[in-house]
Amino acid sequence: MTRLRSAGLVAILGVLLFWVGVFGAGALVDGYSAREDYISSLASRGSPVAVLGISALMASAVAHVATSLALVIAWRSRVAAAFVFAAGLATAAVAVFRASCPDGPAGCARGDDPAGDWIDAVHGASVGGYELFALAAMLALVIGALRSTAPWPRWLGPMSLALAVGSVLLIGQTNGDDVGMWQRIWLADNLAWLIVVARVATVRPRARA
């Protein structure tokens, strides 16, 4: 139980630190717009607040890893846990393979900077991989909730399905106008699911489910 509670606490703190880092770093960059610029631009090559941006992304990665641990301990859900863990690794890859913004984060998402190199390609693929793994984890809980023997509460299924649909719709908006705003809402959707799962797994492990 101690390990389970610790995993749940780390997951929630990781998400909170992610948002604190994102909004804190964004406030330190002149011209950076939370409405128009990507979050990962804060961690980019060329960003004056790259350390803060990278730290925020790594906090999110840790939150995913902690949630995957909670899923295994509480519900023995290895499939969902594996997908959440993979989403965490993809988030870490976003932080490691940093986008190229030689003129800084401001305007980088709007195409003011050059197209980029292979690192940018890996960066973009990592973002896409994160979404695929996050969706797979959500759908694993949806499918599991259809079974009467599911160790987690049945209501997690419909909730996961609703947030999965929302995630797909929201990420589709991140290539249009106001990409920063849509990306933040998209991540809020995914991370809200993560927090709920980590919290429920902490208070309702298999023994009491």
C-alpha positions in Angstrom: 0.0 0.0 0.0 2.9 2.4 0.7 4.3 1.9 -2.8 0.8 2.3 -4.3 0.1 5.6 -2.4 3.6 6.8 -3.3 3.0 6.1 -7.0 -0.3 7.9 -6.9 1.2 10.9 -5.2 4.1 11.1 -7.6 1.7 10.9 -10.6 -0.4 13.9 -9.3 2.7 15.9 -8.3 4.3 15.2 -11.7 1.2 16.6 -13.5 1.1 19.7 -11.3 4.8 20.4 -11.8 4.4 20.0 -15.5 1.8 22.8 -15.6 3.7 25.0 -13.2 6.8 24.6 -15.4 4.9 25.3 -18.6 3.2 28.5 -17.4 6.2 29.6 -15.4 8.6 29.2 -18.3 6.2 30.8 -20.8 5.9 33.9 -18.6 9.7 34.4 -18.7 9.9 34.5 -22.5 9.2 37.8 -24.3 6.7 37.4 -27.1 5.8 33.9 -26.2 2.1 33.2 -26.5 0.3 30.4 -24.7 -2.4 30.7 -27.3 -0.2 30.5 -30.4 3.0 28.7 -29.4 3.6 25.0 -28.7 4.6 23.9 -25.2 7.6 22.0 -26.5 9.0 25.2 -27.9 9.9 26.2 -24.4 12.3 23.2 -24.3 13.6 23.8 -27.8 17.1 24.3 -29.1 17.3 28.0 -28.9 15.0 28.5 -26.0 16.4 30.7 -23.1 14.2 28.6 -20.7 15.1 25.2 -22.1 15.9 23.8 -18.7 12.5 24.7 -17.3 10.8 23.4 -20.5 12.7 20.1 -20.4 12.0 19.8 -16.6 8.3 20.3 -17.2 8.2 17.6 -19.9 10.2 15.2 -17.7 7.8 15.8 -14.8 5.0 14.7 -17.1 7.0 11.6 -18.1 7.5 10.7 -14.5 3.8 11.1 -13.8 3.0 8.6 -16.5 5.6 6.1 -15.2 4.2 6.4 -11.7 0.6 5.9 -13.0 1.7 2.7 -14.9 3.2 1.4 -11.6 -0.1 2.2 -9.8 -2.0 0.2 -12.4 0.2 -2.8 -12.0 0.1 -2.7 -8.2 -3.6 -1.9 -7.7 -5.3 -3.8 -10.6 -2.6 -6.0 -12.2 -3.5 -4.3 -15.5 -0.3 -5.0 -17.4 -1.7 -4.0 -20.8 -2.9 -0.6 -19.7 0.2 -0.1 -17.6 2.4 -0.9 -20.6 0.7 1.7 -22.7 0.9 4.4 -20.0 4.6 3.6 -19.5 5.2 3.9 -23.2 3.4 7.2 -23.3 5.8 8.3 -20.5 8.8 7.2 -22.6 7.4 9.1 -25.6 7.1 12.2 -23.5 10.7 11.8 -22.4 11.7 11.5 -26.0 9.9 14.8 -26.8 12.1 16.4 -24.1 15.3 14.7 -25.3 14.8 15.3 -29.1 14.1 19.0 -28.8 12.6 21.0 -31.6 14.7 23.6 -33.4 13.8 27.2 -32.6 17.0 29.2 -33.3 15.1 32.5 -32.8 13.6 31.3 -29.5 10.2 29.8 -28.6 8.1 32.9 -29.6 6.8 32.4 -33.1 8.4 29.0 -33.6 5.1 27.2 -33.9 3.9 29.8 -36.4 6.6 28.8 -38.9 8.9 31.8 -38.3 11.9 29.5 -37.9 13.3 27.0 -40.5 11.7 23.7 -41.1 14.2 21.8 -39.0 16.3 18.6 -39.2 16.1 14.9 -38.3 15.8 15.7 -34.6 12.7 17.7 -35.3 11.3 14.7 -37.2 11.9 12.4 -34.2 10.4 15.1 -32.0 7.2 15.2 -34.0 7.1 11.4 -34.2 7.4 11.2 -30.4 4.4 13.6 -30.0 2.4 11.3 -32.3 3.6 8.2 -30.4 2.6 9.7 -27.1 -1.0 10.3 -28.4 -1.2 6.8 -29.8 0.0 5.2 -26.5 -2.3 7.4 -24.4 -5.3 6.5 -26.5 -4.4 2.8 -26.3 -4.2 3.0 -22.5 -7.6 4.7 -22.4 -9.2 2.1 -24.7 -7.7 -0.7 -22.6 -9.7 0.5 -19.6 -12.8 0.9 -21.8 -12.5 -2.7 -23.0 -11.6 -4.0 -19.5 -14.7 -2.2 -18.0 -16.9 -4.2 -20.3 -15.9 -7.4 -18.4 -17.7 -8.0 -15.1 -14.4 -9.1 -13.6 -12.7 -5.8 -14.2 -10.9 -4.8 -11.0 -11.4 -1.1 -11.6 -14.7 0.7 -11.3 -17.0 0.3 -14.3 -17.5 4.1 -14.6 -13.8 4.4 -15.6 -14.8 2.8 -19.0 -17.3 5.5 -20.2 -15.1 8.2 -18.7 -12.0 6.9 -20.6 -14.0 6.6 -23.8 -15.3 10.2 -23.6 -11.8 11.6 -22.9 -10.3 9.4 -25.7 -12.8 10.9 -28.2 -12.0 14.4 -26.8 -8.3 13.8 -27.2 -8.6 12.8 -30.8 -10.8 15.8 -31.6 -8.5 18.2 -29.8 -5.2 17.0 -31.2 -6.8 17.5 -34.7 -7.0 21.2 -33.9 -3.3 21.6 -33.1 -2.3 22.1 -36.8 -4.6 25.1 -37.3 -5.0 28.5 -35.6 -4.3 29.0 -32.0 -2.2 25.9 -31.8 -0.9 26.6 -28.3 -4.3 26.9 -26.9 -5.6 23.7 -28.5 -2.4 21.8 -27.5 -2.9 22.9 -23.9 -6.6 21.8 -23.9 -5.6 18.5 -25.5 -3.0 17.8 -22.9 -5.3 18.9 -20.1 -7.7 16.2 -21.4 -5.1 13.5 -21.4 -3.5 14.5 -18.1 -6.9 14.8 -16.4 -7.5 11.1 -17.3 -4.1 10.2 -15.9 -4.8 11.9 -12.6 -8.2 10.3 -12.2 -6.8 6.8 -13.0 -3.9 7.3 -10.6 -6.2 8.6 -7.8 -8.8 5.8 -8.3 -6.1 3.1 -8.4 -4.7 4.5 -5.1 -8.0 4.5 -3.2 -9.6 1.4 -4.8 -6.9 -1.3 -5.2 -7.9 -4.8 -6.2 -8.4 -5.9 -2.6 -11.3 -3.5 -2.2 -12.5 -3.1 -5.8 
